């Protein structure tokens, strides 16, 4: 069961906790987005080498 399923199940059991579950999902999505950016852009951009041509 992934985090989204857990949050949905929690909401179905306790609808009053919707705000809490929503914040957990937002945080999880933010972390996943940052990991994706770091993995796919920052790591690849460090492999660029510059040379000076005169």
LUMLOMI-202094 format. One line per field, with one value per residue: residue number from 1; x negated, y, z negated of N, C-alpha, C in turn. Coordinates in pm, 1 decimal, decimal comma, m for minus. Example, Ala and Ser with C-alpha at 12.3 -4.5 7.8 and 13.67 -1.06 7.14 Angstrom:
// residues 2
k <- [1;2]
n_xx <- [m1319,0;m1285,0]
n_yy <- [m569,0;m225,0]
n_zz <- [m780,0;m708,0]
ca_xx <- [m1230,0;m1367,0]
ca_yy <- [m450,0;m106,0]
ca_zz <- [m780,0;m714,0]
c_xx <- [m1320,0;m1290,0]
c_yy <- [m330,0;3,0]
c_zz <- [m780,0;m787,0]
//
This chain:
// residues 54
k <- [1;2;3;4;5;6;7;8;9;10;11;12;13;14;15;16;17;18;19;20;21;22;23;24;25;26;27;28;29;30;31;32;33;34;35;36;37;38;39;40;41;42;43;44;45;46;47;48;49;50;51;52;53;54]
n_xx <- [m85,9;m68,0;m160,7;45,5;267,4;279,8;341,3;593,2;736,0;717,3;865,6;1118,6;1174,6;1159,8;1298,9;1262,0;994,3;901,1;758,3;509,7;423,7;411,2;204,6;m7,8;m21,6;m88,9;m342,8;m479,2;m465,6;m614,7;m868,9;m921,0;m927,1;m1151,7;m1353,8;m1342,4;m1418,7;m1679,6;m1800,9;m1770,5;m1848,3;m2037,8;m2246,9;m2320,8;m2397,3;m2636,4;m2828,9;m2913,4;m3171,4;m3374,7;m3562,1;m3819,1;m3846,0;m4072,2]
n_yy <- [m117,5;212,4;556,5;732,3;565,6;495,9;742,1;788,2;573,1;640,5;875,7;774,4;629,5;822,4;1099,8;1358,1;1406,3;1499,2;1731,3;1690,5;1457,6;1556,2;1742,0;1569,8;1434,0;1649,5;1714,7;1475,4;1470,5;1700,7;1624,3;1407,7;1546,2;1714,3;1520,5;1409,8;1630,9;1674,7;1430,6;1414,8;1660,7;1825,0;1642,9;1565,4;1805,7;1863,9;1727,6;1869,0;2013,7;2292,6;2464,3;2693,5;2863,8;3031,2]
n_zz <- [0,0;95,7;12,1;92,1;99,8;m168,2;m283,9;m171,3;m278,8;m549,2;m546,4;m479,0;m705,6;m906,9;m847,3;m946,2;m952,0;m712,0;m638,1;m759,7;m625,0;m365,2;m388,3;m439,5;m195,1;m26,8;m125,8;m73,4;209,3;265,3;173,0;346,1;589,5;553,6;528,9;784,3;942,0;849,8;911,9;1193,0;1309,6;1164,1;1105,9;1364,6;1481,2;1360,0;1496,5;1712,2;1897,4;1935,9;2180,2;2265,4;2555,2;2748,3]
ca_xx <- [0,0;m150,5;m120,2;174,1;369,7;288,4;413,5;733,1;792,9;729,5;979,0;1243,0;1196,8;1174,5;1310,3;1218,4;849,4;871,7;654,1;382,4;387,1;376,4;70,8;m103,4;m35,8;m163,4;m482,1;m533,0;m483,1;m725,4;m992,7;m940,4;m964,1;m1289,5;m1440,1;m1343,3;m1499,8;m1819,8;m1847,6;m1770,1;m1902,8;m2157,3;m2352,9;m2364,8;m2461,0;m2771,4;m2917,8;m2948,0;m3306,1;m3393,6;m3697,9;m3839,7;m3910,6;m4121,8]
ca_yy <- [0,0;333,4;666,3;785,3;471,1;507,4;865,5;766,8;484,0;718,8;967,2;698,0;590,3;943,4;1214,0;1481,9;1420,1;1527,3;1833,6;1625,9;1368,4;1640,0;1797,6;1460,3;1413,3;1763,5;1698,5;1362,6;1513,1;1795,5;1546,5;1335,3;1643,7;1755,8;1407,7;1399,8;1740,4;1650,5;1313,3;1430,7;1785,7;1869,4;1544,1;1566,7;1932,8;1869,2;1659,3;1958,8;2068,7;2409,9;2490,8;2828,5;2870,2;3166,0]
ca_zz <- [0,0;102,0;m75,6;135,9;53,9;m313,2;m314,6;m135,1;m380,0;m672,7;m527,5;m484,1;m844,7;m988,1;m754,8;m1009,8;m936,0;m571,9;m629,8;m794,6;m515,4;m251,3;m413,0;m423,0;m50,9;28,2;m165,4;1,8;348,2;266,9;159,2;471,7;692,1;529,4;561,8;930,2;994,3;815,5;985,7;1337,8;1360,5;1093,0;1123,8;1504,3;1515,2;1305,0;1588,4;1821,4;1885,2;2017,9;2225,4;2316,4;2686,5;2772,1]
c_xx <- [m90,3;m90,9;16,5;289,4;388,6;367,2;561,7;801,8;813,1;848,8;1111,8;1276,8;1228,3;1182,1;1264,4;1069,0;809,0;758,3;517,7;334,5;344,4;236,4;m37,2;m127,4;m115,1;m312,1;m548,3;m558,3;m598,9;m859,3;m1022,1;m984,9;m1109,6;m1387,1;m1452,0;m1432,9;m1648,3;m1876,1;m1864,3;m1835,0;m2033,8;m2272,2;m2406,8;m2436,8;m2603,0;m2872,3;m2961,1;m3085,8;m3318,7;m3540,0;m3704,5;m3911,2;m3950,5;m4138,4]
c_yy <- [123,6;444,6;722,2;694,5;478,7;631,9;851,9;678,5;557,3;813,0;892,5;655,5;711,2;1066,0;1347,1;1507,2;1451,0;1629,0;1773,3;1538,1;1446,9;1699,1;1691,2;1434,9;1526,7;1750,0;1585,7;1401,5;1611,6;1722,3;1470,9;1428,5;1686,6;1644,0;1392,0;1507,4;1717,1;1536,5;1342,5;1557,8;1824,5;1772,2;1546,8;1695,1;1942,3;1801,0;1746,8;2018,8;2184,9;2424,3;2633,8;2820,0;3014,1;3189,3]
c_zz <- [0,0;15,0;m37,6;90,7;m96,5;m353,2;m282,2;m238,7;m511,7;m663,6;m538,4;m627,2;m932,6;m897,8;m814,8;m990,3;m791,7;m558,1;m657,5;m679,2;m392,1;m268,4;m396,9;m274,5;14,3;m3,2;m86,9;146,6;362,2;260,8;287,6;583,5;676,1;563,9;712,7;990,2;968,5;899,6;1134,1;1389,8;1292,6;1116,0;1266,3;1539,6;1461,0;1396,0;1706,1;1794,9;1982,3;2057,3;2278,3;2449,6;2712,6;2920,2]
//
